[in-house]
Amino acid sequence: MKFVSFNINGLRARPHQLEAIVEKHQPDVIGLQETKVHDDMFPLEEVAKLGYNVFYHGQKGHYGVALLTKETPIAVRRG
């Protein structure tokens, strides 16, 4: 199983970087930091097109994290 962690520094501004990571490394799990997108603006469809389940927590303009998984997890807890 392959894990990748990436500080994307703005997910909506850099979807091409996420696509490049997926193409190059084919990870099973991707942890994204600094997504910088509020939950109601998260680009779910773009991420789903890459073949991942996505779980996220964001704030407008700063911080924000996301976890992308190929397999659907048994459970997800926020805390």
N, CA, C and O atoms as a Maestro MAE file, in Angstrom:
{
 s_m_m2io_version
 :::
 2.0.0
}

f_m_ct {
 s_m_title
 :::
 protein
 m_atom[316] {
  # First column is atom index #
  i_m_mmod_type
  r_m_x_coord
  r_m_y_coord
  r_m_z_coord
  i_m_residue_number
  s_m_chain_name
  s_m_pdb_residue_name
  s_m_pdb_atom_name
  i_m_atomic_number
  :::
  1 25 0.848 -1.170 0.000 1 A "MET " " N  " 7
  2 3 0.000 0.000 0.000 1 A "MET " " CA " 6
  3 2 0.896 1.235 0.000 1 A "MET " " C  " 6
  4 15 1.858 1.308 0.764 1 A "MET " " O  " 8
  5 25 0.582 2.196 -0.849 2 A "LYS " " N  " 7
  6 3 1.414 3.391 -0.980 2 A "LYS " " CA " 6
  7 2 0.672 4.625 -0.463 2 A "LYS " " C  " 6
  8 15 -0.467 4.893 -0.845 2 A "LYS " " O  " 8
  9 25 1.356 5.373 0.426 3 A "PHE " " N  " 7
  10 3 0.829 6.606 0.992 3 A "PHE " " CA " 6
  11 2 1.659 7.777 0.481 3 A "PHE " " C  " 6
  12 15 2.878 7.673 0.344 3 A "PHE " " O  " 8
  13 25 0.988 8.897 0.199 4 A "VAL " " N  " 7
  14 3 1.671 10.125 -0.200 4 A "VAL " " CA " 6
  15 2 1.108 11.260 0.643 4 A "VAL " " C  " 6
  16 15 -0.103 11.348 0.842 4 A "VAL " " O  " 8
  17 25 1.981 12.125 1.138 5 A "SER " " N  " 7
  18 3 1.578 13.327 1.857 5 A "SER " " CA " 6
  19 2 2.058 14.521 1.044 5 A "SER " " C  " 6
  20 15 3.201 14.551 0.588 5 A "SER " " O  " 8
  21 25 1.174 15.510 0.863 6 A "PHE " " N  " 7
  22 3 1.515 16.621 -0.025 6 A "PHE " " CA " 6
  23 2 0.910 17.923 0.485 6 A "PHE " " C  " 6
  24 15 -0.293 17.997 0.732 6 A "PHE " " O  " 8
  25 25 1.744 18.951 0.642 7 A "ASN " " N  " 7
  26 3 1.272 20.294 0.974 7 A "ASN " " CA " 6
  27 2 0.940 20.980 -0.348 7 A "ASN " " C  " 6
  28 15 1.829 21.468 -1.046 7 A "ASN " " O  " 8
  29 25 -0.340 21.009 -0.679 8 A "ILE " " N  " 7
  30 3 -0.763 21.483 -1.995 8 A "ILE " " CA " 6
  31 2 -0.875 23.005 -2.069 8 A "ILE " " C  " 6
  32 15 -0.913 23.563 -3.166 8 A "ILE " " O  " 8
  33 25 -0.930 23.690 -0.917 9 A "ASN " " N  " 7
  34 3 -0.943 25.150 -0.875 9 A "ASN " " CA " 6
  35 2 -2.030 25.748 -1.773 9 A "ASN " " C  " 6
  36 15 -1.769 26.674 -2.541 9 A "ASN " " O  " 8
  37 25 -3.235 25.218 -1.672 10 A "GLY " " N  " 7
  38 3 -4.369 25.736 -2.451 10 A "GLY " " CA " 6
  39 2 -4.846 24.735 -3.483 10 A "GLY " " C  " 6
  40 15 -4.375 24.750 -4.620 10 A "GLY " " O  " 8
  41 25 -5.762 23.875 -3.113 11 A "LEU " " N  " 7
  42 3 -6.215 22.790 -3.991 11 A "LEU " " CA " 6
  43 2 -6.882 23.287 -5.266 11 A "LEU " " C  " 6
  44 15 -6.601 22.766 -6.346 11 A "LEU " " O  " 8
  45 25 -7.748 24.271 -5.167 12 A "ARG " " N  " 7
  46 3 -8.458 24.735 -6.373 12 A "ARG " " CA " 6
  47 2 -7.521 25.400 -7.375 12 A "ARG " " C  " 6
  48 15 -7.806 25.415 -8.572 12 A "ARG " " O  " 8
  49 25 -6.410 25.949 -6.901 13 A "ALA " " N  " 7
  50 3 -5.450 26.600 -7.794 13 A "ALA " " CA " 6
  51 2 -4.461 25.609 -8.413 13 A "ALA " " C  " 6
  52 15 -3.767 25.945 -9.373 13 A "ALA " " O  " 8
  53 25 -4.394 24.391 -7.869 14 A "ARG " " N  " 7
  54 3 -3.369 23.441 -8.318 14 A "ARG " " CA " 6
  55 2 -3.888 22.030 -8.561 14 A "ARG " " C  " 6
  56 15 -3.239 21.071 -8.142 14 A "ARG " " O  " 8
  57 25 -5.021 21.864 -9.216 15 A "PRO " " N  " 7
  58 3 -5.506 20.499 -9.469 15 A "PRO " " CA " 6
  59 2 -4.551 19.704 -10.354 15 A "PRO " " C  " 6
  60 15 -4.483 18.479 -10.260 15 A "PRO " " O  " 8
  61 25 -3.812 20.407 -11.217 16 A "HIS " " N  " 7
  62 3 -2.858 19.727 -12.097 16 A "HIS " " CA " 6
  63 2 -1.736 19.060 -11.303 16 A "HIS " " C  " 6
  64 15 -1.221 18.022 -11.718 16 A "HIS " " O  " 8
  65 25 -1.351 19.645 -10.164 17 A "GLN " " N  " 7
  66 3 -0.308 19.032 -9.340 17 A "GLN " " CA " 6
  67 2 -0.809 17.743 -8.699 17 A "GLN " " C  " 6
  68 15 -0.068 16.765 -8.593 17 A "GLN " " O  " 8
  69 25 -2.066 17.745 -8.275 18 A "LEU " " N  " 7
  70 3 -2.647 16.527 -7.707 18 A "LEU " " CA " 6
  71 2 -2.737 15.442 -8.776 18 A "LEU " " C  " 6
  72 15 -2.422 14.282 -8.511 18 A "LEU " " O  " 8
  73 25 -3.161 15.809 -9.966 19 A "GLU " " N  " 7
  74 3 -3.233 14.849 -11.077 19 A "GLU " " CA " 6
  75 2 -1.858 14.262 -11.380 19 A "GLU " " C  " 6
  76 15 -1.739 13.063 -11.634 19 A "GLU " " O  " 8
  77 25 -0.824 15.093 -11.357 20 A "ALA " " N  " 7
  78 3 0.538 14.624 -11.638 20 A "ALA " " CA " 6
  79 2 1.014 13.629 -10.579 20 A "ALA " " C  " 6
  80 15 1.677 12.645 -10.907 20 A "ALA " " O  " 8
  81 25 0.684 13.878 -9.326 21 A "ILE " " N  " 7
  82 3 1.062 12.953 -8.250 21 A "ILE " " CA " 6
  83 2 0.380 11.609 -8.451 21 A "ILE " " C  " 6
  84 15 1.005 10.559 -8.302 21 A "ILE " " O  " 8
  85 25 -0.904 11.646 -8.788 22 A "VAL " " N  " 7
  86 3 -1.651 10.402 -9.011 22 A "VAL " " CA " 6
  87 2 -1.048 9.626 -10.180 22 A "VAL " " C  " 6
  88 15 -0.847 8.415 -10.083 22 A "VAL " " O  " 8
  89 25 -0.762 10.312 -11.274 23 A "GLU " " N  " 7
  90 3 -0.197 9.642 -12.451 23 A "GLU " " CA " 6
  91 2 1.183 9.045 -12.162 23 A "GLU " " C  " 6
  92 15 1.472 7.914 -12.553 23 A "GLU " " O  " 8
  93 25 2.022 9.808 -11.480 24 A "LYS " " N  " 7
  94 3 3.397 9.371 -11.255 24 A "LYS " " CA " 6
  95 2 3.509 8.271 -10.194 24 A "LYS " " C  " 6
  96 15 4.251 7.305 -10.375 24 A "LYS " " O  " 8
  97 25 2.772 8.418 -9.089 25 A "HIS " " N  " 7
  98 3 2.976 7.527 -7.945 25 A "HIS " " CA " 6
  99 2 1.875 6.488 -7.747 25 A "HIS " " C  " 6
  100 15 2.096 5.482 -7.073 25 A "HIS " " O  " 8
  101 25 0.706 6.710 -8.315 26 A "GLN " " N  " 7
  102 3 -0.426 5.778 -8.153 26 A "GLN " " CA " 6
  103 2 -0.645 5.415 -6.678 26 A "GLN " " C  " 6
  104 15 -0.715 4.232 -6.346 26 A "GLN " " O  " 8
  105 25 -0.754 6.418 -5.782 27 A "PRO " " N  " 7
  106 3 -0.889 6.110 -4.357 27 A "PRO " " CA " 6
  107 2 -2.268 5.556 -4.002 27 A "PRO " " C  " 6
  108 15 -3.263 5.835 -4.671 27 A "PRO " " O  " 8
  109 25 -2.295 4.767 -2.935 28 A "ASP " " N  " 7
  110 3 -3.555 4.253 -2.405 28 A "ASP " " CA " 6
  111 2 -4.221 5.283 -1.499 28 A "ASP " " C  " 6
  112 15 -5.447 5.364 -1.425 28 A "ASP " " O  " 8
  113 25 -3.393 6.068 -0.811 29 A "VAL " " N  " 7
  114 3 -3.880 7.090 0.114 29 A "VAL " " CA " 6
  115 2 -3.066 8.357 -0.109 29 A "VAL " " C  " 6
  116 15 -1.842 8.309 -0.233 29 A "VAL " " O  " 8
  117 25 -3.761 9.494 -0.159 30 A "ILE " " N  " 7
  118 3 -3.089 10.792 -0.294 30 A "ILE " " CA " 6
  119 2 -3.573 11.686 0.841 30 A "ILE " " C  " 6
  120 15 -4.775 11.869 1.028 30 A "ILE " " O  " 8
  121 25 -2.631 12.240 1.592 31 A "GLY " " N  " 7
  122 3 -2.945 13.236 2.612 31 A "GLY " " CA " 6
  123 2 -2.577 14.605 2.072 31 A "GLY " " C  " 6
  124 15 -1.427 14.842 1.701 31 A "GLY " " O  " 8
  125 25 -3.543 15.503 2.027 32 A "LEU " " N  " 7
  126 3 -3.290 16.860 1.536 32 A "LEU " " CA " 6
  127 2 -3.339 17.849 2.694 32 A "LEU " " C  " 6
  128 15 -4.236 17.788 3.534 32 A "LEU " " O  " 8
  129 25 -2.379 18.751 2.732 33 A "GLN " " N  " 7
  130 3 -2.366 19.828 3.708 33 A "GLN " " CA " 6
  131 2 -2.480 21.156 2.974 33 A "GLN " " C  " 6
  132 15 -2.164 21.260 1.788 33 A "GLN " " O  " 8
  133 25 -2.939 22.172 3.707 34 A "GLU " " N  " 7
  134 3 -3.078 23.528 3.160 34 A "GLU " " CA " 6
  135 2 -3.975 23.544 1.918 34 A "GLU " " C  " 6
  136 15 -3.626 24.144 0.901 34 A "GLU " " O  " 8
  137 25 -5.129 22.884 2.008 35 A "THR " " N  " 7
  138 3 -6.052 22.878 0.868 35 A "THR " " CA " 6
  139 2 -6.618 24.270 0.604 35 A "THR " " C  " 6
  140 15 -6.942 24.603 -0.536 35 A "THR " " O  " 8
  141 25 -6.738 25.079 1.646 36 A "LYS " " N  " 7
  142 3 -7.183 26.471 1.536 36 A "LYS " " CA " 6
  143 2 -8.515 26.616 0.807 36 A "LYS " " C  " 6
  144 15 -8.690 27.510 -0.020 36 A "LYS " " O  " 8
  145 25 -9.440 25.729 1.123 37 A "VAL " " N  " 7
  146 3 -10.768 25.806 0.512 37 A "VAL " " CA " 6
  147 2 -11.808 25.450 1.573 37 A "VAL " " C  " 6
  148 15 -11.668 24.456 2.286 37 A "VAL " " O  " 8
  149 25 -12.843 26.264 1.665 38 A "HIS " " N  " 7
  150 3 -13.929 26.016 2.614 38 A "HIS " " CA " 6
  151 2 -14.694 24.774 2.190 38 A "HIS " " C  " 6
  152 15 -14.768 24.461 1.001 38 A "HIS " " O  " 8
  153 25 -15.258 24.071 3.149 39 A "ASP " " N  " 7
  154 3 -15.946 22.809 2.871 39 A "ASP " " CA " 6
  155 2 -16.996 22.919 1.770 39 A "ASP " " C  " 6
  156 15 -17.103 22.024 0.932 39 A "ASP " " O  " 8
  157 25 -17.768 23.994 1.759 40 A "ASP " " N  " 7
  158 3 -18.835 24.102 0.753 40 A "ASP " " CA " 6
  159 2 -18.315 24.402 -0.654 40 A "ASP " " C  " 6
  160 15 -19.086 24.385 -1.613 40 A "ASP " " O  " 8
  161 25 -17.029 24.673 -0.783 41 A "MET " " N  " 7
  162 3 -16.424 24.942 -2.094 41 A "MET " " CA " 6
  163 2 -15.436 23.849 -2.517 41 A "MET " " C  " 6
  164 15 -14.767 23.982 -3.542 41 A "MET " " O  " 8
  165 25 -15.343 22.779 -1.737 42 A "PHE " " N  " 7
  166 3 -14.365 21.730 -2.023 42 A "PHE " " CA " 6
  167 2 -14.669 21.083 -3.378 42 A "PHE " " C  " 6
  168 15 -15.820 20.735 -3.643 42 A "PHE " " O  " 8
  169 25 -13.661 20.917 -4.236 43 A "PRO " " N  " 7
  170 3 -13.876 20.366 -5.586 43 A "PRO " " CA " 6
  171 2 -14.049 18.840 -5.594 43 A "PRO " " C  " 6
  172 15 -13.197 18.112 -6.105 43 A "PRO " " O  " 8
  173 25 -15.147 18.376 -5.029 44 A "LEU " " N  " 7
  174 3 -15.402 16.934 -4.904 44 A "LEU " " CA " 6
  175 2 -15.380 16.208 -6.240 44 A "LEU " " C  " 6
  176 15 -14.776 15.141 -6.354 44 A "LEU " " O  " 8
  177 25 -16.028 16.769 -7.244 45 A "GLU " " N  " 7
  178 3 -16.123 16.091 -8.546 45 A "GLU " " CA " 6
  179 2 -14.755 15.894 -9.180 45 A "GLU " " C  " 6
  180 15 -14.481 14.837 -9.748 45 A "GLU " " O  " 8
  181 25 -13.895 16.902 -9.088 46 A "GLU " " N  " 7
  182 3 -12.553 16.790 -9.675 46 A "GLU " " CA " 6
  183 2 -11.754 15.668 -9.013 46 A "GLU " " C  " 6
  184 15 -11.061 14.907 -9.689 46 A "GLU " " O  " 8
  185 25 -11.856 15.573 -7.701 47 A "VAL " " N  " 7
  186 3 -11.123 14.534 -6.975 47 A "VAL " " CA " 6
  187 2 -11.720 13.160 -7.273 47 A "VAL " " C  " 6
  188 15 -10.987 12.188 -7.458 47 A "VAL " " O  " 8
  189 25 -13.041 13.080 -7.318 48 A "ALA " " N  " 7
  190 3 -13.704 11.800 -7.604 48 A "ALA " " CA " 6
  191 2 -13.314 11.277 -8.988 48 A "ALA " " C  " 6
  192 15 -13.193 10.067 -9.179 48 A "ALA " " O  " 8
  193 25 -13.117 12.174 -9.947 49 A "LYS " " N  " 7
  194 3 -12.704 11.761 -11.295 49 A "LYS " " CA " 6
  195 2 -11.342 11.068 -11.287 49 A "LYS " " C  " 6
  196 15 -11.028 10.293 -12.191 49 A "LYS " " O  " 8
  197 25 -10.542 11.348 -10.270 50 A "LEU " " N  " 7
  198 3 -9.224 10.713 -10.145 50 A "LEU " " CA " 6
  199 2 -9.331 9.314 -9.539 50 A "LEU " " C  " 6
  200 15 -8.344 8.581 -9.478 50 A "LEU " " O  " 8
  201 25 -10.539 8.949 -9.088 51 A "GLY " " N  " 7
  202 3 -10.749 7.605 -8.558 51 A "GLY " " CA " 6
  203 2 -10.579 7.471 -7.054 51 A "GLY " " C  " 6
  204 15 -10.265 6.389 -6.559 51 A "GLY " " O  " 8
  205 25 -10.782 8.559 -6.325 52 A "TYR " " N  " 7
  206 3 -10.580 8.539 -4.880 52 A "TYR " " CA " 6
  207 2 -11.847 8.911 -4.119 52 A "TYR " " C  " 6
  208 15 -12.658 9.715 -4.577 52 A "TYR " " O  " 8
  209 25 -11.992 8.300 -2.943 53 A "ASN " " N  " 7
  210 3 -12.940 8.770 -1.941 53 A "ASN " " CA " 6
  211 2 -12.247 9.942 -1.266 53 A "ASN " " C  " 6
  212 15 -11.022 9.943 -1.144 53 A "ASN " " O  " 8
  213 25 -13.000 10.934 -0.828 54 A "VAL " " N  " 7
  214 3 -12.354 12.092 -0.219 54 A "VAL " " CA " 6
  215 2 -13.064 12.487 1.072 54 A "VAL " " C  " 6
  216 15 -14.292 12.505 1.160 54 A "VAL " " O  " 8
  217 25 -12.241 12.804 2.065 55 A "PHE " " N  " 7
  218 3 -12.710 13.258 3.366 55 A "PHE " " CA " 6
  219 2 -11.916 14.519 3.673 55 A "PHE " " C  " 6
  220 15 -10.690 14.516 3.557 55 A "PHE " " O  " 8
  221 25 -12.588 15.594 4.061 56 A "TYR " " N  " 7
  222 3 -11.901 16.883 4.153 56 A "TYR " " CA " 6
  223 2 -12.445 17.744 5.279 56 A "TYR " " C  " 6
  224 15 -13.558 17.550 5.768 56 A "TYR " " O  " 8
  225 25 -11.622 18.695 5.668 57 A "HIS " " N  " 7
  226 3 -12.013 19.732 6.617 57 A "HIS " " CA " 6
  227 2 -11.260 20.984 6.197 57 A "HIS " " C  " 6
  228 15 -10.029 21.013 6.208 57 A "HIS " " O  " 8
  229 25 -11.998 22.007 5.831 58 A "GLY " " N  " 7
  230 3 -11.332 23.195 5.316 58 A "GLY " " CA " 6
  231 2 -11.807 24.478 5.950 58 A "GLY " " C  " 6
  232 15 -12.841 24.533 6.616 58 A "GLY " " O  " 8
  233 25 -11.012 25.514 5.719 59 A "GLN " " N  " 7
  234 3 -11.338 26.864 6.123 59 A "GLN " " CA " 6
  235 2 -10.977 27.770 4.964 59 A "GLN " " C  " 6
  236 15 -9.989 27.539 4.266 59 A "GLN " " O  " 8
  237 25 -11.769 28.788 4.766 60 A "LYS " " N  " 7
  238 3 -11.533 29.684 3.637 60 A "LYS " " CA " 6
  239 2 -10.197 30.418 3.787 60 A "LYS " " C  " 6
  240 15 -9.937 31.062 4.803 60 A "LYS " " O  " 8
  241 25 -9.367 30.309 2.764 61 A "GLY " " N  " 7
  242 3 -8.145 31.090 2.686 61 A "GLY " " CA " 6
  243 2 -6.931 30.565 3.429 61 A "GLY " " C  " 6
  244 15 -5.810 30.987 3.143 61 A "GLY " " O  " 8
  245 25 -7.124 29.647 4.383 62 A "HIS " " N  " 7
  246 3 -5.957 29.131 5.095 62 A "HIS " " CA " 6
  247 2 -6.253 27.764 5.678 62 A "HIS " " C  " 6
  248 15 -7.407 27.376 5.859 62 A "HIS " " O  " 8
  249 25 -5.191 27.050 5.964 63 A "TYR " " N  " 7
  250 3 -5.263 25.710 6.541 63 A "TYR " " CA " 6
  251 2 -6.038 24.748 5.642 63 A "TYR " " C  " 6
  252 15 -6.051 24.898 4.421 63 A "TYR " " O  " 8
  253 25 -6.666 23.787 6.244 64 A "GLY " " N  " 7
  254 3 -7.451 22.806 5.499 64 A "GLY " " CA " 6
  255 2 -6.659 21.550 5.198 64 A "GLY " " C  " 6
  256 15 -5.492 21.601 4.810 64 A "GLY " " O  " 8
  257 25 -7.332 20.412 5.387 65 A "VAL " " N  " 7
  258 3 -6.724 19.118 5.116 65 A "VAL " " CA " 6
  259 2 -7.715 18.235 4.374 65 A "VAL " " C  " 6
  260 15 -8.925 18.457 4.427 65 A "VAL " " O  " 8
  261 25 -7.190 17.237 3.686 66 A "ALA " " N  " 7
  262 3 -8.040 16.260 3.004 66 A "ALA " " CA " 6
  263 2 -7.311 14.925 2.989 66 A "ALA " " C  " 6
  264 15 -6.083 14.866 2.931 66 A "ALA " " O  " 8
  265 25 -8.092 13.862 3.042 67 A "LEU " " N  " 7
  266 3 -7.565 12.511 2.940 67 A "LEU " " CA " 6
  267 2 -8.280 11.833 1.784 67 A "LEU " " C  " 6
  268 15 -9.507 11.739 1.773 67 A "LEU " " O  " 8
  269 25 -7.516 11.365 0.819 68 A "LEU " " N  " 7
  270 3 -8.063 10.701 -0.365 68 A "LEU " " CA " 6
  271 2 -7.696 9.228 -0.292 68 A "LEU " " C  " 6
  272 15 -6.541 8.887 -0.039 68 A "LEU " " O  " 8
  273 25 -8.669 8.355 -0.510 69 A "THR " " N  " 7
  274 3 -8.422 6.917 -0.419 69 A "THR " " CA " 6
  275 2 -8.985 6.196 -1.633 69 A "THR " " C  " 6
  276 15 -10.076 6.518 -2.104 69 A "THR " " O  " 8
  277 25 -8.244 5.225 -2.135 70 A "LYS " " N  " 7
  278 3 -8.733 4.384 -3.238 70 A "LYS " " CA " 6
  279 2 -9.840 3.462 -2.740 70 A "LYS " " C  " 6
  280 15 -10.881 3.325 -3.382 70 A "LYS " " O  " 8
  281 25 -9.606 2.832 -1.590 71 A "GLU " " N  " 7
  282 3 -10.587 1.928 -0.987 71 A "GLU " " CA " 6
  283 2 -11.482 2.721 -0.044 71 A "GLU " " C  " 6
  284 15 -11.027 3.665 0.602 71 A "GLU " " O  " 8
  285 25 -12.745 2.342 0.035 72 A "THR " " N  " 7
  286 3 -13.660 2.990 0.965 72 A "THR " " CA " 6
  287 2 -13.341 2.521 2.381 72 A "THR " " C  " 6
  288 15 -13.340 1.318 2.643 72 A "THR " " O  " 8
  289 25 -13.068 3.452 3.300 73 A "PRO " " N  " 7
  290 3 -12.746 3.049 4.664 73 A "PRO " " CA " 6
  291 2 -13.959 2.455 5.385 73 A "PRO " " C  " 6
  292 15 -15.104 2.751 5.042 73 A "PRO " " O  " 8
  293 25 -13.694 1.628 6.372 74 A "ILE " " N  " 7
  294 3 -14.761 1.047 7.182 74 A "ILE " " CA " 6
  295 2 -15.467 2.139 7.972 74 A "ILE " " C  " 6
  296 15 -16.693 2.133 8.087 74 A "ILE " " O  " 8
  297 25 -14.694 3.078 8.517 75 A "ALA " " N  " 7
  298 3 -15.266 4.178 9.296 75 A "ALA " " CA " 6
  299 2 -14.349 5.386 9.195 75 A "ALA " " C  " 6
  300 15 -13.144 5.250 8.981 75 A "ALA " " O  " 8
  301 25 -14.930 6.563 9.350 76 A "VAL " " N  " 7
  302 3 -14.165 7.807 9.358 76 A "VAL " " CA " 6
  303 2 -14.628 8.609 10.575 76 A "VAL " " C  " 6
  304 15 -15.825 8.807 10.784 76 A "VAL " " O  " 8
  305 25 -13.659 9.066 11.375 77 A "ARG " " N  " 7
  306 3 -13.980 9.891 12.539 77 A "ARG " " CA " 6
  307 2 -13.248 11.214 12.426 77 A "ARG " " C  " 6
  308 15 -12.076 11.261 12.053 77 A "ARG " " O  " 8
  309 25 -13.944 12.272 12.749 78 A "ARG " " N  " 7
  310 3 -13.324 13.595 12.807 78 A "ARG " " CA " 6
  311 2 -13.076 13.945 14.260 78 A "ARG " " C  " 6
  312 15 -13.847 13.581 15.148 78 A "ARG " " O  " 8
  313 25 -11.982 14.660 14.484 79 A "GLY " " N  " 7
  314 3 -11.741 15.048 15.873 79 A "GLY " " CA " 6
  315 2 -10.562 15.935 16.031 79 A "GLY " " C  " 6
  316 15 -10.240 16.341 17.147 79 A "GLY " " O  " 8
  :::
 }
 m_bond[315] {
  # First column is bond index #
  i_m_from
  i_m_to
  i_m_order
  :::
  1 1 2 1
  2 2 3 1
  3 3 4 2
  4 3 5 1
  5 5 6 1
  6 6 7 1
  7 7 8 2
  8 7 9 1
  9 9 10 1
  10 10 11 1
  11 11 12 2
  12 11 13 1
  13 13 14 1
  14 14 15 1
  15 15 16 2
  16 15 17 1
  17 17 18 1
  18 18 19 1
  19 19 20 2
  20 19 21 1
  21 21 22 1
  22 22 23 1
  23 23 24 2
  24 23 25 1
  25 25 26 1
  26 26 27 1
  27 27 28 2
  28 27 29 1
  29 29 30 1
  30 30 31 1
  31 31 32 2
  32 31 33 1
  33 33 34 1
  34 34 35 1
  35 35 36 2
  36 35 37 1
  37 37 38 1
  38 38 39 1
  39 39 40 2
  40 39 41 1
  41 41 42 1
  42 42 43 1
  43 43 44 2
  44 43 45 1
  45 45 46 1
  46 46 47 1
  47 47 48 2
  48 47 49 1
  49 49 50 1
  50 50 51 1
  51 51 52 2
  52 51 53 1
  53 53 54 1
  54 54 55 1
  55 55 56 2
  56 55 57 1
  57 57 58 1
  58 58 59 1
  59 59 60 2
  60 59 61 1
  61 61 62 1
  62 62 63 1
  63 63 64 2
  64 63 65 1
  65 65 66 1
  66 66 67 1
  67 67 68 2
  68 67 69 1
  69 69 70 1
  70 70 71 1
  71 71 72 2
  72 71 73 1
  73 73 74 1
  74 74 75 1
  75 75 76 2
  76 75 77 1
  77 77 78 1
  78 78 79 1
  79 79 80 2
  80 79 81 1
  81 81 82 1
  82 82 83 1
  83 83 84 2
  84 83 85 1
  85 85 86 1
  86 86 87 1
  87 87 88 2
  88 87 89 1
  89 89 90 1
  90 90 91 1
  91 91 92 2
  92 91 93 1
  93 93 94 1
  94 94 95 1
  95 95 96 2
  96 95 97 1
  97 97 98 1
  98 98 99 1
  99 99 100 2
  100 99 101 1
  101 101 102 1
  102 102 103 1
  103 103 104 2
  104 103 105 1
  105 105 106 1
  106 106 107 1
  107 107 108 2
  108 107 109 1
  109 109 110 1
  110 110 111 1
  111 111 112 2
  112 111 113 1
  113 113 114 1
  114 114 115 1
  115 115 116 2
  116 115 117 1
  117 117 118 1
  118 118 119 1
  119 119 120 2
  120 119 121 1
  121 121 122 1
  122 122 123 1
  123 123 124 2
  124 123 125 1
  125 125 126 1
  126 126 127 1
  127 127 128 2
  128 127 129 1
  129 129 130 1
  130 130 131 1
  131 131 132 2
  132 131 133 1
  133 133 134 1
  134 134 135 1
  135 135 136 2
  136 135 137 1
  137 137 138 1
  138 138 139 1
  139 139 140 2
  140 139 141 1
  141 141 142 1
  142 142 143 1
  143 143 144 2
  144 143 145 1
  145 145 146 1
  146 146 147 1
  147 147 148 2
  148 147 149 1
  149 149 150 1
  150 150 151 1
  151 151 152 2
  152 151 153 1
  153 153 154 1
  154 154 155 1
  155 155 156 2
  156 155 157 1
  157 157 158 1
  158 158 159 1
  159 159 160 2
  160 159 161 1
  161 161 162 1
  162 162 163 1
  163 163 164 2
  164 163 165 1
  165 165 166 1
  166 166 167 1
  167 167 168 2
  168 167 169 1
  169 169 170 1
  170 170 171 1
  171 171 172 2
  172 171 173 1
  173 173 174 1
  174 174 175 1
  175 175 176 2
  176 175 177 1
  177 177 178 1
  178 178 179 1
  179 179 180 2
  180 179 181 1
  181 181 182 1
  182 182 183 1
  183 183 184 2
  184 183 185 1
  185 185 186 1
  186 186 187 1
  187 187 188 2
  188 187 189 1
  189 189 190 1
  190 190 191 1
  191 191 192 2
  192 191 193 1
  193 193 194 1
  194 194 195 1
  195 195 196 2
  196 195 197 1
  197 197 198 1
  198 198 199 1
  199 199 200 2
  200 199 201 1
  201 201 202 1
  202 202 203 1
  203 203 204 2
  204 203 205 1
  205 205 206 1
  206 206 207 1
  207 207 208 2
  208 207 209 1
  209 209 210 1
  210 210 211 1
  211 211 212 2
  212 211 213 1
  213 213 214 1
  214 214 215 1
  215 215 216 2
  216 215 217 1
  217 217 218 1
  218 218 219 1
  219 219 220 2
  220 219 221 1
  221 221 222 1
  222 222 223 1
  223 223 224 2
  224 223 225 1
  225 225 226 1
  226 226 227 1
  227 227 228 2
  228 227 229 1
  229 229 230 1
  230 230 231 1
  231 231 232 2
  232 231 233 1
  233 233 234 1
  234 234 235 1
  235 235 236 2
  236 235 237 1
  237 237 238 1
  238 238 239 1
  239 239 240 2
  240 239 241 1
  241 241 242 1
  242 242 243 1
  243 243 244 2
  244 243 245 1
  245 245 246 1
  246 246 247 1
  247 247 248 2
  248 247 249 1
  249 249 250 1
  250 250 251 1
  251 251 252 2
  252 251 253 1
  253 253 254 1
  254 254 255 1
  255 255 256 2
  256 255 257 1
  257 257 258 1
  258 258 259 1
  259 259 260 2
  260 259 261 1
  261 261 262 1
  262 262 263 1
  263 263 264 2
  264 263 265 1
  265 265 266 1
  266 266 267 1
  267 267 268 2
  268 267 269 1
  269 269 270 1
  270 270 271 1
  271 271 272 2
  272 271 273 1
  273 273 274 1
  274 274 275 1
  275 275 276 2
  276 275 277 1
  277 277 278 1
  278 278 279 1
  279 279 280 2
  280 279 281 1
  281 281 282 1
  282 282 283 1
  283 283 284 2
  284 283 285 1
  285 285 286 1
  286 286 287 1
  287 287 288 2
  288 287 289 1
  289 289 290 1
  290 290 291 1
  291 291 292 2
  292 291 293 1
  293 293 294 1
  294 294 295 1
  295 295 296 2
  296 295 297 1
  297 297 298 1
  298 298 299 1
  299 299 300 2
  300 299 301 1
  301 301 302 1
  302 302 303 1
  303 303 304 2
  304 303 305 1
  305 305 306 1
  306 306 307 1
  307 307 308 2
  308 307 309 1
  309 309 310 1
  310 310 311 1
  311 311 312 2
  312 311 313 1
  313 313 314 1
  314 314 315 1
  315 315 316 2
  :::
 }
}
